[in-house]
């Protein structure tokens, strides 16, 4: 993959380059400070002039296609020596990013998240703090970073709820547990146990087992074995009176398969030595957390320890995240300050819900929201919480929300002295719209009821026509838990989960069943018999399925027409092609991005653009459809001219569609007189050719006996 090329070059740069010194020449464009000036008009330090120009490929945002920018979290020092040194050796990534984009112009945001905390992003774009002057974004908290940096984890969190854990200590302990949970993904398993004189499980039904760390925390691991990969115990306490070496000797030594990570809460250090010994004797890491501000940075340390085996073995595993809704904005704008108040309440509830289940803890909990819900006061202690990825509500960009996945890969040091110590440099990644993955299966090949879908290794939907992650009220609001919808929830006729289990287990095969398909926004139901074909997608955790309905798509017309004849009829004003279908790939090269599909087809067939990639079979068929449907235009024109035959029949519009996405539309009245202004427009999503479905009227007509008519009355017509 192209990311792999960048990773190898980056590791060579860090491994063989000279260390940074004050005499070293390099460019450090801070994402917040670029183009900023001081009171006398001079560029501020770490800023400077940074050329930004609007680019339609990047949502018409102002970007720099030659350089990347560096973002540093607000709670970190921009000129810290470790960050400056990382910025220096990672500067060579500019050429890697530019080369990648030139080879594949369909790429969007490319980035490198450093283990030291800085974030290098291409193309360069200016970041703007929130109203408090804060940028809470820390690349090390993002799922793509955590998944790439570590293997699947089994984590048990032990929380001290003894009498000494009161007030601020209890608040810090809660936030520590919350931060640990935020580092767990769908491939991880966990449990939380509170202890004083006795043990208390979060849920009695989880006694002795592990729960999958998905959004709902409902998928239980039946065997209790978890992921059987990295295993850790997180000990959150304000002290330990013993080292408990006899316990470790009995259950964890000599293999030390379970790492111990003690988190000492509070400023007291009387018991620090015991906790340090536990960590060192069990291949873990000790940290002390004195304030709420220390929580995030200290919790992240365990990820660097768990990444050591991958670094030492040089495992360049490529990871793909689950699908999430986004709008192709850069990571810079995936954390915006305009979240609704209920988002913060939901986040705080998520953070504290597990601990609130313990009677000894919930009695101590007081929660207050200030500043419109942005500041959360827990037991009198205030903390600013960010709007997390996947919860952002500001989605009013031009392109609108789309399903995305992130592909990422860890970056290691090639220096022997650092490699042997298992030092992770960071993670490199890029965002990929899910629609790009499905372009290899054109809709016209699947028939009117056929569709492609994909799921993750956990059975969650990556893409499916029945996945509706947004509310249909026009406000572009995400539904709760939209990213963890299981395949069994949409292919519900598969009562025994035969299809789901086969795809989760990454098998290749076929499956058939009768299904009921709702159309017209659930107002009508079609009974179909579907044949399913499925296989795994190599190099990803995804499996791909294709559903084909029996009785459709068995035959198709193919005819030979001349290019001149086809173009003549294709360029007629009443002809349109499906907007979301790819007849020619106009994203591959910048000079093609402004072409319409019809213009691209013309260039392709004339041989003027040898680098233009087109679907030859689809183009041949669409030219044929244009020719054979052309006589209808003359017939419709004669009806318009002869108004006496037509005026009293109430006909407003005539239309035709073909399997190749070609449509012909003829109006018998002026547009303002149409009864339904949205019909056959982009606003009528079920009435037009879409990337994943044929128009509703097309599907309903195809279900009827040949020679008959389908009459459709709108439900609100009275």
C-alpha positions in Angstrom: 0.0 0.0 0.0 1.1 3.6 -0.5 1.0 4.1 3.3 3.6 1.3 3.6 5.9 3.3 1.3 5.6 6.3 3.5 6.2 4.2 6.7 9.4 2.7 5.4 10.8 6.0 4.3 9.8 7.6 7.6 11.6 4.9 9.6 14.7 5.3 7.5 14.6 9.1 8.0 14.3 8.8 11.8 16.8 5.9 12.0 19.6 7.4 9.9 19.2 11.1 10.1 21.2 13.5 12.3 19.6 14.6 15.5 18.1 18.1 15.7 20.2 20.9 17.0 19.6 24.7 17.1 21.7 25.1 14.0 19.6 22.7 12.0 17.5 24.2 9.2 14.0 22.9 9.0 10.4 24.2 8.7 7.9 24.0 11.5 4.5 25.3 10.4 2.3 25.2 13.5 -1.3 24.6 12.3 -2.7 27.2 14.7 0.0 29.9 14.2 0.4 30.0 10.4 -0.5 33.3 8.9 -0.7 34.9 12.4 1.0 38.2 13.0 2.0 40.1 16.2 1.0 43.7 17.1 3.6 45.2 14.8 2.6 43.0 11.8 5.5 40.4 12.0 4.8 36.7 11.7 4.6 35.0 15.0 7.2 32.3 15.9 6.4 28.9 14.4 3.9 30.6 12.1 5.0 32.4 9.0 3.4 33.0 5.6 1.6 29.8 4.5 -0.1 29.9 1.2 -3.7 28.5 1.3 -6.0 28.2 -1.7 -9.5 26.7 -1.9 -9.6 23.3 -3.4 -12.8 21.5 -4.4 -11.3 18.1 -3.9 -11.0 19.0 -0.2 -14.5 20.3 0.2 -13.5 23.7 -1.1 -11.4 24.3 2.0 -8.3 26.5 1.8 -5.3 24.1 1.8 -1.7 23.9 0.8 -0.9 21.0 -1.6 2.8 21.3 -1.2 3.3 21.3 2.6 1.8 19.8 5.7 1.1 21.4 9.1 1.9 20.3 12.6 -0.7 20.4 15.4 0.3 20.2 19.0 -2.4 19.7 21.8 -3.0 22.8 23.9 -1.8 21.1 27.0 1.6 20.4 25.5 4.5 22.9 24.8 5.0 23.6 21.1 8.8 23.9 21.5 9.3 20.9 23.7 12.6 19.2 22.6 11.0 15.9 21.9 8.3 17.5 19.7 10.8 19.8 17.9 13.1 16.8 17.2 10.1 14.8 15.8 8.9 17.7 13.7 12.5 18.0 12.3 12.9 14.4 11.1 9.2 14.0 10.0 9.5 17.1 7.7 10.6 14.7 4.9 7.0 13.4 5.0 6.0 16.4 2.9 7.5 14.7 -0.2 5.9 11.4 0.7 2.5 12.9 1.0 2.8 14.9 -2.2 4.0 11.8 -4.1 1.1 9.8 -2.8 -1.4 12.4 -3.8 0.1 12.7 -7.3 0.0 8.9 -7.8 -3.6 8.7 -6.4 -5.5 12.0 -6.7 -8.5 10.3 -5.1 -6.7 10.4 -1.7 -8.0 12.9 0.8 -6.4 13.6 4.2 -3.0 11.9 5.0 -1.5 12.3 8.4 1.1 11.1 10.9 0.3 10.9 14.6 3.4 10.9 16.7 3.8 9.0 20.0 5.1 12.3 21.4 1.7 13.9 20.8 2.2 16.1 17.7 0.1 15.5 14.6 1.4 16.2 11.0 -1.4 16.6 8.4 -1.4 16.9 4.6 -2.5 19.0 2.9 -1.7 21.9 5.2 -4.7 23.7 6.6 -5.2 26.2 9.4 -6.6 25.0 12.7 -8.7 27.3 14.8 -9.1 26.9 18.6 -12.5 26.9 20.2 -13.9 29.9 22.1 -11.7 29.0 25.1 -8.6 29.1 23.0 -8.3 25.4 23.3 -7.7 22.6 20.8 -8.4 19.4 22.6 -7.5 17.1 19.7 -4.8 14.6 20.6 -4.1 12.1 17.8 -3.2 9.4 20.4 -6.8 9.3 21.6 -8.2 8.4 18.2 -9.3 4.9 17.4 -7.1 4.6 14.3 -4.0 5.4 16.4 -4.9 3.0 19.2 -5.8 0.1 16.9 -2.6 0.5 14.9 -0.3 0.9 17.9 -1.5 -2.1 19.8 -2.9 -5.6 19.4 -6.4 -6.6 20.6 -6.4 -6.3 24.4 -8.0 -8.1 27.4 -8.2 -5.6 30.2 -9.4 -5.9 33.8 -9.8 -2.6 35.6 -9.5 -2.9 39.4 -10.8 0.2 41.2 -10.1 0.9 44.8 -13.3 2.0 46.6 -12.0 1.9 50.1 -12.7 4.6 52.7 -9.6 6.6 51.7 -10.9 7.1 48.1 -13.0 10.2 48.6 -13.4 13.6 47.2 -10.8 14.6 44.5 -9.2 11.2 44.6 -12.5 9.5 43.7 -13.1 12.0 40.9 -9.7 11.4 39.5 -10.2 7.6 39.7 -13.5 7.9 37.8 -11.9 10.0 35.1 -8.9 7.5 34.9 -11.3 4.6 34.4 -13.2 6.6 31.8 -10.0 7.4 29.9 -9.0 3.7 29.9 -12.4 2.8 28.5 -11.9 5.4 25.7 -8.8 3.5 24.6 -10.7 0.3 24.0 -12.3 -0.7 20.7 -14.5 -3.4 19.3 -11.6 -5.9 19.2 -10.9 -5.5 22.9 -12.5 -7.1 25.9 -12.8 -5.8 29.4 -14.3 -5.9 32.9 -14.4 -3.5 35.8 -14.1 -4.7 39.4 -14.4 -2.5 42.5 -12.8 -3.7 45.7 -12.4 -2.8 49.3 -12.8 -5.7 51.8 -14.7 -7.5 49.0 -14.9 -7.6 45.2 -17.9 -6.0 43.3 -18.4 -6.6 39.6 -20.0 -3.9 37.6 -22.7 -6.2 36.5 -23.4 -9.5 38.3 -23.9 -11.2 34.9 -20.3 -10.4 34.1 -18.9 -12.3 37.0 -15.8 -14.2 35.8 -16.0 -13.2 32.1 -15.1 -10.4 29.8 -17.4 -8.1 27.8 -16.6 -6.9 24.3 -15.7 -3.2 24.4 -18.3 -2.1 21.8 -20.5 1.0 22.0 -23.3 -0.8 23.8 -21.2 -3.2 25.9 -23.8 -5.9 25.2 -21.9 -8.5 23.2 -20.6 -11.0 25.7 -17.7 -13.3 25.1 -19.2 -16.7 25.8 -15.9 -18.5 26.5 -14.6 -15.8 28.9 -11.2 -16.0 27.1 -11.3 -12.6 25.5 -9.1 -11.7 22.6 -6.3 -14.0 23.9 -3.7 -11.4 22.7 -2.4 -8.6 25.0 -3.6 -9.0 28.6 -3.4 -6.4 31.3 -4.7 -5.5 34.7 -5.2 -1.8 35.5 -4.9 -1.1 39.2 -6.5 2.3 40.1 -5.7 2.9 43.8 -4.4 5.5 46.3 -1.9 2.9 47.8 -0.9 -0.7 48.3 0.4 -2.0 51.7 2.0 -5.0 50.1 3.7 -6.2 46.9 1.6 -9.4 46.8 4.5 -11.2 45.2 3.1 -14.6 46.3 -0.1 -14.0 44.3 2.0 -13.0 41.2 4.3 -16.0 41.7 1.3 -18.4 41.7 -0.8 -16.9 38.9 1.5 -14.9 36.6 5.1 -16.1 36.8 7.3 -17.1 35.1 5.6 -16.3 31.8 4.2 -12.9 32.9 1.5 -13.0 30.3 -0.6 -10.5 32.2 1.0 -7.0 32.5 0.2 -4.9 35.6 -0.4 -1.1 35.2 -0.8 0.6 38.6 -2.2 4.1 38.7 -1.4 5.8 42.0 -4.2 8.4 42.7 -3.3 11.5 44.7 -0.2 13.3 45.8 0.9 10.8 48.5 3.8 8.6 47.6 4.1 6.4 50.7 3.0 3.3 48.8 4.6 4.2 45.5 7.5 1.7 45.9 5.1 -1.3 46.2 3.2 -0.3 43.1 6.4 0.4 41.2 7.6 -3.1 42.1 4.3 -4.7 40.9 4.7 -2.9 37.5 8.3 -3.8 37.0 7.9 -7.4 38.1 5.0 -7.9 35.7 6.2 -6.1 32.6 3.9 -3.1 33.2 4.3 0.6 33.8 3.7 2.7 36.9 2.2 6.2 36.9 1.0 8.7 39.5 -2.0 10.9 38.8 -2.3 13.9 41.1 -4.8 16.1 39.2 -7.5 15.7 36.6 -5.2 17.4 34.1 -2.7 14.5 34.5 -5.2 11.8 33.7 -5.1 11.6 29.9 -1.4 11.8 29.4 -0.7 9.2 32.1 -3.3 6.7 30.9 -1.8 6.8 27.4 1.5 5.4 28.7 0.1 1.9 28.8 -0.5 1.9 25.1 3.2 2.5 24.4 4.1 -0.5 26.6 1.6 -2.7 24.8 3.0 -1.6 21.5 6.5 -2.9 22.3 6.0 -6.5 21.0 4.8 -5.1 17.6 7.8 -2.8 17.5 10.4 -5.4 18.4 8.9 -7.8 15.8 8.5 -5.0 13.3 4.9 -5.9 12.5 3.6 -3.4 10.0 0.0 -4.5 10.4 -2.5 -2.4 8.5 -5.7 -1.7 10.4 -9.0 -0.4 9.3 -11.5 1.2 11.6 -15.2 0.6 11.7 -17.4 2.8 9.6 -18.2 6.2 11.0 -20.2 9.2 9.6 -18.1 12.2 8.6 -18.0 14.8 6.0 -14.5 14.4 4.5 -13.3 17.4 6.6 -9.8 17.0 8.0 -9.0 15.7 11.4 -8.6 19.3 12.3 -12.3 19.9 12.1 -13.6 16.6 13.5 -13.7 18.1 17.0 -15.8 21.2 16.7 -17.1 23.3 19.7 -20.7 23.4 18.5 -21.9 20.1 20.0 -25.4 20.1 21.4 -25.7 20.0 25.2 -27.1 16.5 25.2 -23.9 15.3 23.6 -21.9 16.3 26.6 -24.5 14.8 29.0 -24.3 11.6 27.0 -20.5 11.6 27.1 -20.4 12.2 30.8 -23.0 9.5 31.4 -20.8 7.1 29.3 -17.7 8.1 31.2 -19.2 7.7 34.7 -21.9 5.0 34.1 -19.7 2.1 34.9 -18.5 3.6 38.2 -21.9 4.8 39.2 -23.1 1.2 39.3 -21.0 0.7 42.5 -23.1 1.8 45.5 -20.0 3.1 47.3 -19.2 5.4 44.4 -22.6 6.5 43.2 -23.4 7.9 46.6 -20.5 10.3 46.2 -21.5 11.5 42.7 -22.7 15.0 42.1 -22.9 16.3 38.5 -23.4 19.9 37.4 -23.3 21.4 33.9 -22.2 24.9 33.4 -21.4 27.2 30.4 -24.2 25.6 28.2 -23.1 22.1 29.0 -19.5 22.6 28.1 -18.0 22.6 31.6 -18.8 19.6 33.7 -18.4 19.9 37.5 -18.1 16.5 39.3 -18.1 16.7 43.0 -17.3 20.4 42.8 -14.3 19.9 40.5 -14.6 21.4 37.1 -13.3 19.8 33.9 -13.6 20.7 30.2 -14.7 17.7 28.1 -14.3 17.6 24.3 -16.8 16.5 21.8 -15.6 13.1 20.7 -15.2 11.8 17.2 -18.5 10.3 16.1 -20.6 12.7 18.3 -20.0 15.9 16.4 -23.2 17.6 15.2 -21.9 20.4 13.1 -22.1 18.9 9.6 -23.2 21.6 7.3 -20.4 21.4 4.8 -21.1 21.3 1.2 -20.6 17.6 0.6 -22.6 16.4 3.6 -22.0 13.5 5.8 -20.7 10.2 4.3 -19.6 6.9 5.6 -15.9 6.8 6.2 -13.2 4.4 7.4 -9.6 5.1 8.4 -6.7 2.9 7.3 -3.6 3.2 9.5 -0.2 1.6 10.1 2.3 1.8 13.0 5.7 3.4 12.4 8.8 2.1 14.2 12.3 3.2 14.7 15.0 1.4 12.7 17.8 2.2 15.2 18.9 -1.0 16.9 19.1 0.7 20.3 15.5 2.0 20.1 14.1 -1.0 18.2 15.3 -3.4 20.9 13.5 -1.3 23.5 10.3 -1.3 21.5 9.9 2.4 20.9 6.9 3.3 18.7 7.4 6.5 16.6 3.7 6.9 15.8 1.0 5.9 13.4 0.4 7.0 9.8 -3.1 7.0 8.3 -5.5 8.3 5.7 -9.3 8.6 5.5 -11.2 6.5 2.9 -14.9 7.0 2.0 -16.7 3.6 2.0 -18.2 4.5 -1.4 -14.6 4.1 -2.8 -14.6 0.4 -1.7 -17.9 -0.3 -3.5 -16.9 1.2 -6.8 -15.5 -2.2 -7.9 -19.1 -3.6 -7.9 -21.1 -1.3 -10.3 -24.8 -1.2 -9.5 -25.8 -1.9 -13.1 -24.3 -5.4 -12.8 -26.4 -6.3 -9.7 -29.9 -5.7 -11.2 -32.8 -3.7 -9.8 -32.9 -5.4 -6.4 -29.3 -6.5 -6.1 -26.9 -4.8 -3.7 -23.5 -5.1 -2.2 -22.7 -4.8 1.5 -19.7 -5.2 3.8 -19.3 -6.0 7.5 -16.4 -5.9 10.0 -14.9 -8.9 11.7 -17.3 -8.2 14.6 -20.4 -8.5 12.4 -21.0 -4.7 12.3 -22.2 -3.1 9.1 -19.6 -1.2 7.1 -22.1 -0.4 4.4 -25.5 -1.7 3.5 -28.5 -0.2 1.7 -30.6 -0.6 4.9 -28.1 1.1 7.1 -29.5 4.5 7.8 -27.1 6.2 10.2 -28.8 9.6 10.1 -32.2 10.7 11.2 -34.5 11.5 8.3 -35.5 15.0 9.6 -33.1 16.9 7.4 -30.9 17.9 10.3 -28.1 15.5 9.5 -28.1 14.1 13.1 -26.5 10.8 13.7 -28.4 8.0 15.3 -27.0 6.6 18.5 -24.8 3.6 18.0 -25.0 3.8 14.3 -21.5 2.4 13.9 -22.4 -0.8 15.7 -25.4 -2.0 13.8 -25.1 -5.8 13.4 -25.8 -7.5 10.1 -28.5 -9.6 11.8 -30.5 -6.4 12.4 -30.9 -5.7 8.7 -30.8 -9.2 7.2 -33.2 -10.3 9.9 -34.7 -13.2 7.9 -31.5 -15.1 8.6 -32.8 -16.4 11.9 -29.9 -18.8 12.5 -27.2 -16.2 11.6 -25.9 -18.5 8.9 -24.9 -15.7 6.6 -23.6 -13.5 9.5 -21.4 -16.2 11.0 -19.9 -17.3 7.7 -18.9 -13.7 6.9 -17.6 -13.0 10.4 -15.4 -16.1 10.0 -14.2 -14.8 6.7 -15.5 -17.7 4.6 -16.3 -17.7 0.9 -19.6 -19.2 -0.1 -23.3 -18.8 -1.1 -26.5 -18.6 0.8 -30.2 -18.2 -0.2 -33.3 -17.1 1.6 -36.7 -15.4 1.0 -36.7 -11.8 2.2 -39.3 -9.0 2.5 -37.9 -5.7 1.2 -39.5 -2.4 2.2 -39.6 0.4 -0.4 -41.1 3.8 -0.5 -39.9 4.7 3.0 -41.4 1.5 4.4 -44.8 2.1 3.0 -44.7 -0.9 0.6 -43.2 -4.3 0.8 -41.8 -6.6 -1.9 -41.3 -10.4 -1.3 -38.1 -11.5 -3.0 -35.8 -14.6 -3.1 -32.2 -13.5 -2.7 -29.0 -15.4 -3.5 -26.1 -14.2 -1.4 -22.4 -14.5 -2.4 -19.8 -13.6 0.1 -16.0 -13.6 0.6 -13.4 -11.8 2.7 -11.5 -8.6 1.5 -7.8 -9.4 1.7 -5.7 -7.1 3.8 -8.7 -5.8 5.8 -10.9 -7.0 8.6 -13.9 -6.7 6.3 -16.0 -9.3 4.4 -18.0 -8.4 1.3 -21.4 -9.7 0.3 -23.5 -9.4 -2.8 -27.2 -10.1 -2.9 -28.9 -10.9 -6.2 -32.7 -11.4 -6.5 -33.9 -14.3 -8.6 -35.8 -13.4 -11.7 -33.9 -10.2 -12.4 -30.7 -9.6 -14.3 -30.6 -13.0 -16.0 -30.8 -11.5 -19.5 -29.7 -8.2 -20.9 -29.6 -6.5 -24.3 -26.3 -5.7 -26.0 -26.3 -4.1 -29.4 -23.7 -2.5 -31.6 -24.2 1.1 -32.5 -21.7 3.6 -33.9 -20.0 6.1 -31.7 -21.4 9.0 -33.8 -24.9 7.6 -33.6 -24.6 7.0 -29.8 -23.2 10.5 -29.1 -25.9 12.2 -31.1 -28.6 10.7 -28.9 -26.7 10.8 -25.7 -26.1 14.5 -25.8 -29.8 15.3 -26.2 -31.0 17.8 -23.5 -33.6 15.3 -22.1 -31.0 12.6 -21.5 -29.3 12.3 -18.1 -27.0 9.7 -16.6 -27.0 8.5 -13.0 -25.1 11.1 -10.9 -23.5 8.6 -8.5 -22.5 6.0 -11.1 -19.0 5.8 -12.4 -19.0 5.5 -16.2 -15.5 7.1 -16.2 -13.2 7.7 -13.2 -12.8 11.5 -13.3 -11.1 11.5 -9.8 -7.9 9.8 -11.0 -6.3 12.9 -12.5 -6.8 16.5 -11.6 -7.5 17.6 -15.2 -10.5 15.3 -15.3 -12.3 16.4 -12.2 -14.3 19.1 -13.9 -15.7 16.8 -16.5 -19.3 15.6 -16.6 -19.7 11.9 -17.2 -21.0 12.5 -20.7 -18.0 14.7 -21.5 -15.6 12.1 -20.1 -17.3 9.4 -22.2 -16.8 11.5 -25.3 -13.1 12.1 -24.6 -12.6 8.4 -23.9 -14.2 7.1 -27.1 -12.4 9.7 -29.2 -9.1 8.6 -27.8 -8.2 12.1 -26.7 -7.5 11.1 -23.1 -5.5 7.8 -23.0 -5.2 8.0 -19.2 -8.9 8.3 -18.6 -10.2 5.0 -17.0 -13.7 4.1 -18.1 -16.1 1.1 -17.9 -16.1 0.0 -21.6 -18.9 -2.4 -21.2 -21.2 0.1 -19.4 -20.4 2.8 -22.0 -21.3 0.4 -24.9 -24.6 -0.4 -23.3 -25.5 3.2 -22.4 -24.8 4.3 -26.0 -27.1 1.4 -27.2 -29.8 2.6 -24.8 -29.5 6.1 -26.0 -30.1 5.1 -29.6 -33.0 2.7 -29.0 -34.9 5.1 -26.8 -34.4 8.1 -29.0 -37.7 7.6 -30.9 -39.6 8.3 -27.7 -38.4 11.9 -27.8 -40.0 12.5 -31.1 -43.3 10.9 -29.9 -43.3 13.1 -26.7 -42.5 16.2 -28.7 -45.5 15.5 -31.0 -47.7 15.3 -27.9 -46.5 18.6 -26.6 -47.1 20.3 -29.9 -50.6 18.8 -30.2 -51.9 20.2 -26.9 -55.5 19.4 -27.9 -54.9 15.7 -27.5 -53.2 16.1 -24.2 -54.5 19.2 -22.3 -57.5 17.5 -20.6 -55.6 14.4 -19.5 -53.6 16.0 -16.7 -50.2 14.6 -17.9 -47.4 16.7 -16.5 -44.3 14.6 -17.1 -43.2 11.6 -19.0 -40.0 9.7 -18.1 -38.0 6.6 -19.0 -35.1 4.7 -17.3 -32.8 1.9 -18.4 -30.6 -0.5 -16.6 -27.5 1.5 -17.5 -28.6 4.5 -15.4 -29.8 6.5 -18.5 -33.0 8.4 -18.1 -35.1 10.5 -20.4 -37.5 13.2 -19.1 -40.1 15.3 -20.9 -42.2 18.0 -19.4 -45.7 18.7 -20.6 -46.1 21.8 -18.4 -43.7 24.4 -17.3 -41.6 23.4 -14.2 -43.5 25.8 -11.8 -46.8 24.0 -12.6 -45.6 20.5 -11.5 -47.6 19.0 -8.7 -44.6 17.4 -7.2 -41.6 19.8 -7.5 -39.1 17.2 -6.1 -40.1 14.3 -8.3 -37.1 13.0 -10.4 -34.7 15.5 -8.6 -31.9 14.9 -6.2 -34.3 15.7 -3.3 -36.4 12.6 -4.2 -33.7 10.1 -3.2 -35.9 7.1 -3.9 -37.0 8.4 -7.3 -33.6 8.7 -8.9 -30.7 6.3 -9.8 -28.5 6.1 -6.8 -25.2 4.4 -6.0 -27.0 1.6 -4.2 -30.5 1.5 -5.7 -32.6 1.9 -8.8 -35.5 4.4 -8.7 -38.6 3.2 -6.8 -40.9 3.6 -9.9 -38.4 1.5 -11.9 -38.4 -1.3 -9.3 -42.1 -1.4 -8.9 -42.7 -1.6 -12.6 -40.2 -4.4 -13.0 -42.2 -6.5 -10.5 -45.3 -6.3 -12.6 -46.6 -8.5 -15.4 -45.2 -7.3 -18.8 -47.8 -5.1 -20.6 -49.5 -3.8 -17.4 -49.4 -0.5 -15.7 -48.5 0.5 -12.2 -50.6 3.3 -10.6 -49.1 5.0 -7.6 -51.0 7.4 -5.4 -49.1 9.4 -2.8 -50.1 8.6 0.7 -50.7 12.3 1.6 -53.0 12.9 -1.4 -56.2 12.3 0.6 
